[in-house]
Amino acid sequence: MTTATVENQITPATVENSVSPPPLPQPLLLSPKHTLLTPRLLLRPATYTWADIEAVHACLSDPECMTWWSTPPHESLQVTAKWLWGMVQAYGEAKEETDNGANGELLGELATPETSTSTSTSPTGRKTYLVYPQPVLDLLIVERSTGEVIGKAGAFRPPEIGYILRRSAWGKGYATEALRGLIDAMFSGAFGDIQCDHDDGLGVRPLSFVFADVDPRNTASLRVLGKLGFEEVGRRFATYVTHIGVSDSVDLRLYRPAEVRGEKGEQTGQEGS
């Protein structure tokens, strides 16, 4: 393993001063530890590159996409770049790890289905992966058939989860597919040992449920979470003041299935695939 960080990533100052985008990182494989494949989607960590900034900006600058978001639509690439920088920084320092393990996904070369399944090897035949020091739970959603970033899904503050999709990806079942894959991976331990504060006074402990906070007027998201087995556990009023005014909250939970916890009994709160 080496400790070299990825080259050719941009910085906040670069966004302010650049006329044309800097080059993407050299092809490195995203480790299987941090990527998730579903039938139609790839969920992967964000990278602080022009490609991801522009793709994310297409979503976060759309007023209709941002109706139920806690912040207003992004007015410039600079706003999105600062937001994405915070997302990437939360992962921890990226490292390069070389081994002969399973194939990962190419970083910066997800333009076509062919490149999204190719591999990168050194002259010795050993694969070089991009890895992070902790579970990465806040991920970009890539449509595998096109290689396009169409949104994000994840747990920025576990156990709370959230998602957002570009309008062109609405109505295709992508939100349900992405969240089902993400939650299953979180509960099964595929992303590693997730320790978090469940905000119940019992302190930090292994993940036992996931939580979502939805505006009651956001009927589309309530339908998605209902399909996944989330159940309402309470309502709060005037919880947020956002760019659309005062918003209330519907609190929903999905508990970790009993068989995953190693207990006897039927699976609870989880709809079958």
C-alpha positions as CSV (number, residue, x, y, z in Angstrom):
1,M,0.0,0.0,0.0
2,T,1.2,3.5,-0.7
3,T,0.1,6.8,0.9
4,A,0.2,9.0,-2.2
5,T,-2.9,11.1,-2.6
6,V,-4.7,11.4,-5.9
7,E,-3.2,14.0,-8.3
8,N,-5.0,16.4,-10.5
9,Q,-7.9,16.9,-8.2
10,I,-9.0,20.6,-8.0
11,T,-9.2,22.9,-5.0
12,P,-11.8,25.6,-4.2
13,A,-9.3,28.3,-5.5
14,T,-9.1,26.4,-8.8
15,V,-12.8,26.8,-9.3
16,E,-12.7,30.5,-8.7
17,N,-9.8,31.1,-11.1
18,S,-10.1,28.5,-13.9
19,V,-11.5,29.2,-17.3
20,S,-11.4,25.6,-18.5
21,P,-11.5,22.5,-16.3
22,P,-8.3,20.9,-15.1
23,P,-7.6,17.3,-16.1
24,L,-9.4,14.5,-14.4
25,P,-7.4,12.2,-12.0
26,Q,-5.3,9.5,-13.6
27,P,-7.4,6.3,-13.9
28,L,-7.6,4.7,-10.5
29,L,-10.0,2.0,-9.4
30,L,-12.6,2.8,-6.8
31,S,-12.3,0.1,-4.2
32,P,-15.2,-2.4,-4.0
33,K,-15.2,-1.4,-0.3
34,H,-16.7,1.9,-1.3
35,T,-18.8,1.2,-4.4
36,L,-22.2,-0.4,-4.8
37,L,-23.7,-2.0,-7.9
38,T,-27.5,-2.4,-8.3
39,P,-29.1,-3.8,-11.5
40,R,-29.2,-0.3,-13.2
41,L,-27.0,1.9,-11.0
42,L,-23.6,2.4,-9.6
43,L,-23.2,4.2,-6.2
44,R,-19.7,5.6,-5.7
45,P,-17.9,8.3,-3.7
46,A,-17.8,11.8,-5.2
47,T,-14.6,13.2,-6.5
48,Y,-13.6,16.9,-6.4
49,T,-13.3,17.2,-10.2
50,W,-15.0,19.3,-12.8
51,A,-16.8,16.3,-14.1
52,D,-18.6,15.7,-10.8
53,I,-19.0,19.4,-10.0
54,E,-20.8,20.0,-13.3
55,A,-22.9,16.8,-12.9
56,V,-24.0,17.6,-9.4
57,H,-24.6,21.3,-10.3
58,A,-27.1,20.2,-12.9
59,C,-29.2,18.7,-10.1
60,L,-28.6,21.2,-7.3
61,S,-29.2,24.3,-9.5
62,D,-32.7,23.0,-10.6
63,P,-35.4,24.8,-8.5
64,E,-37.8,21.9,-9.0
65,C,-35.3,19.3,-7.7
66,M,-34.4,21.5,-4.8
67,T,-38.0,22.2,-3.6
68,W,-37.7,20.0,-0.5
69,W,-34.0,20.6,0.1
70,S,-32.9,22.5,3.1
71,T,-31.0,25.1,1.1
72,P,-32.0,27.1,-2.0
73,P,-30.9,26.1,-5.6
74,H,-27.2,26.6,-6.3
75,E,-26.7,29.8,-8.3
76,S,-23.3,29.0,-9.6
77,L,-20.7,26.3,-10.1
78,Q,-18.7,27.9,-7.3
79,V,-21.5,27.2,-4.8
80,T,-21.7,23.6,-5.9
81,A,-17.9,23.2,-5.8
82,K,-17.9,24.4,-2.2
83,W,-20.7,22.0,-1.3
84,L,-19.0,19.0,-3.1
85,W,-15.6,19.9,-1.4
86,G,-17.3,19.4,2.0
87,M,-18.7,16.1,0.9
88,V,-15.3,14.8,-0.3
89,Q,-13.5,16.1,2.7
90,A,-15.9,14.2,5.0
91,Y,-14.6,11.0,3.5
92,G,-11.1,11.4,5.0
93,E,-7.8,11.5,3.2
94,A,-7.8,9.3,0.0
95,K,-5.0,6.8,-0.3
96,E,-3.8,4.5,-3.0
97,E,-3.8,0.8,-2.3
98,T,-2.3,-1.8,-4.7
99,D,-3.2,-5.4,-4.5
100,N,-4.5,-8.3,-6.6
101,G,-8.1,-8.0,-5.4
102,A,-11.4,-7.9,-7.2
103,N,-12.1,-5.4,-9.9
104,G,-13.3,-2.0,-8.8
105,E,-14.8,0.9,-10.8
106,L,-12.7,3.4,-12.8
107,L,-12.5,6.9,-11.2
108,G,-13.0,9.6,-13.8
109,E,-13.8,7.2,-16.6
110,L,-17.4,6.3,-16.1
111,A,-18.6,7.8,-19.5
112,T,-19.8,4.5,-21.0
113,P,-20.9,1.1,-19.8
114,E,-17.7,-0.3,-21.2
115,T,-15.4,1.9,-19.2
116,S,-17.5,1.5,-16.0
117,T,-16.6,-2.2,-15.8
118,S,-13.0,-2.0,-17.0
119,T,-9.9,-2.3,-14.8
120,S,-6.7,-0.5,-14.3
121,T,-3.5,-2.4,-13.7
122,S,0.1,-1.5,-13.1
123,P,2.9,-3.0,-15.3
124,T,3.2,-5.8,-12.7
125,G,-0.4,-6.7,-13.1
126,R,-1.4,-5.4,-9.7
127,K,-4.5,-3.2,-9.4
128,T,-4.4,0.2,-7.8
129,Y,-7.4,1.3,-5.8
130,L,-8.6,4.5,-4.2
131,V,-9.5,3.9,-0.6
132,Y,-10.7,5.9,2.4
133,P,-10.0,5.4,6.1
134,Q,-13.7,4.9,7.1
135,P,-17.0,3.7,5.6
136,V,-18.2,6.0,2.8
137,L,-22.0,6.4,3.1
138,D,-22.6,9.6,1.1
139,L,-22.5,8.5,-2.5
140,L,-23.2,9.8,-6.0
141,I,-25.7,7.8,-8.1
142,V,-24.5,6.8,-11.6
143,E,-26.8,5.5,-14.3
144,R,-24.9,2.4,-15.6
145,S,-26.3,2.5,-19.1
146,T,-25.0,6.0,-19.8
147,G,-22.3,6.6,-17.1
148,E,-24.0,9.8,-16.1
149,V,-24.2,11.1,-12.5
150,I,-27.9,11.5,-11.9
151,G,-28.0,12.3,-8.2
152,K,-26.8,11.3,-4.7
153,A,-28.0,9.1,-1.9
154,G,-26.5,8.3,1.4
155,A,-26.2,8.8,5.1
156,F,-24.4,12.1,5.7
157,R,-25.1,11.8,9.4
158,P,-25.9,8.2,10.1
159,P,-28.5,6.9,10.8
160,E,-30.3,9.6,8.8
161,I,-30.5,9.0,5.1
162,G,-31.5,11.2,2.1
163,Y,-31.4,11.4,-1.6
164,I,-31.9,13.7,-4.6
165,L,-32.2,12.9,-8.3
166,R,-32.1,14.9,-11.5
167,R,-35.5,15.5,-13.1
168,S,-34.5,13.4,-16.1
169,A,-34.2,10.4,-13.7
170,W,-37.6,10.8,-12.1
171,G,-40.3,8.2,-12.6
172,K,-37.9,5.3,-13.3
173,G,-37.7,3.7,-9.9
174,Y,-34.1,4.8,-9.4
175,A,-34.6,6.3,-6.0
176,T,-36.1,3.1,-4.6
177,E,-33.4,1.0,-6.3
178,A,-30.6,3.2,-5.0
179,L,-31.9,3.4,-1.4
180,R,-32.7,-0.3,-1.2
181,G,-29.1,-1.2,-2.3
182,L,-27.6,1.4,0.1
183,I,-29.7,0.4,3.1
184,D,-29.1,-3.4,2.5
185,A,-25.4,-2.7,2.3
186,M,-25.4,-0.6,5.5
187,F,-27.4,-3.3,7.4
188,S,-25.3,-6.2,6.1
189,G,-22.0,-4.7,7.0
190,A,-20.9,-4.5,3.4
191,F,-19.6,-0.9,4.0
192,G,-17.8,-1.9,7.2
193,D,-18.7,-1.4,10.9
194,I,-21.0,1.6,11.1
195,Q,-21.1,3.2,14.6
196,C,-23.4,6.1,15.2
197,D,-25.5,8.0,17.7
198,H,-29.1,7.1,17.3
199,D,-30.2,10.3,19.1
200,D,-32.0,8.3,21.8
201,G,-29.7,9.0,24.8
202,L,-28.0,5.6,24.6
203,G,-24.8,6.8,23.0
204,V,-22.8,5.6,20.1
205,R,-23.4,2.0,19.1
206,P,-23.7,-0.2,16.0
207,L,-26.4,0.8,13.4
208,S,-29.8,-0.6,14.3
209,F,-32.1,1.5,12.2
210,V,-32.1,4.2,9.5
211,F,-34.1,7.4,9.7
212,A,-35.6,9.8,7.3
213,D,-37.1,13.3,7.8
214,V,-39.6,14.3,5.0
215,D,-41.8,17.3,4.4
216,P,-45.4,16.0,4.5
217,R,-46.0,17.8,1.2
218,N,-43.2,15.7,-0.5
219,T,-45.6,12.9,-1.4
220,A,-43.1,11.4,-4.0
221,S,-40.5,10.7,-1.3
222,L,-43.0,9.4,1.2
223,R,-44.1,6.9,-1.5
224,V,-40.5,5.8,-2.1
225,L,-39.8,5.3,1.6
226,G,-43.1,3.5,2.0
227,K,-42.1,1.0,-0.7
228,L,-38.9,0.3,1.2
229,G,-40.8,-0.5,4.4
230,F,-40.3,2.8,6.4
231,E,-42.9,3.5,9.0
232,E,-43.9,6.8,10.4
233,V,-42.9,7.3,14.0
234,G,-43.9,10.9,14.6
235,R,-44.5,14.4,13.2
236,R,-42.9,17.7,14.1
237,F,-44.2,21.2,13.2
238,A,-42.3,24.2,12.0
239,T,-39.0,22.3,12.1
240,Y,-37.3,24.2,9.3
241,V,-37.4,27.6,7.6
242,T,-36.1,27.2,4.1
243,H,-36.3,29.0,0.8
244,I,-39.9,27.9,0.4
245,G,-41.0,29.0,3.8
246,V,-41.8,27.1,7.0
247,S,-41.6,23.3,6.7
248,D,-42.9,20.5,8.9
249,S,-41.4,17.0,9.2
250,V,-42.6,13.5,9.0
251,D,-40.2,11.2,10.9
252,L,-39.8,7.7,9.5
253,R,-37.7,4.7,10.5
254,L,-36.7,1.4,9.0
255,Y,-35.3,-1.1,11.5
256,R,-32.4,-3.5,10.8
257,P,-33.9,-6.9,9.9
258,A,-33.8,-9.5,12.8
259,E,-31.8,-12.1,10.8
260,V,-29.1,-9.5,10.0
261,R,-28.9,-8.8,13.8
262,G,-28.5,-12.5,14.4
263,E,-31.9,-12.8,16.2
264,K,-34.7,-15.2,15.7
265,G,-38.0,-14.2,14.2
266,E,-39.4,-12.7,11.1
267,Q,-37.8,-9.8,9.2
268,T,-39.2,-6.5,10.3
269,G,-39.7,-3.3,8.3
270,Q,-38.0,-4.5,5.1
271,E,-39.8,-5.1,1.9
272,G,-38.5,-8.0,-0.3
273,S,-36.8,-7.2,-3.5
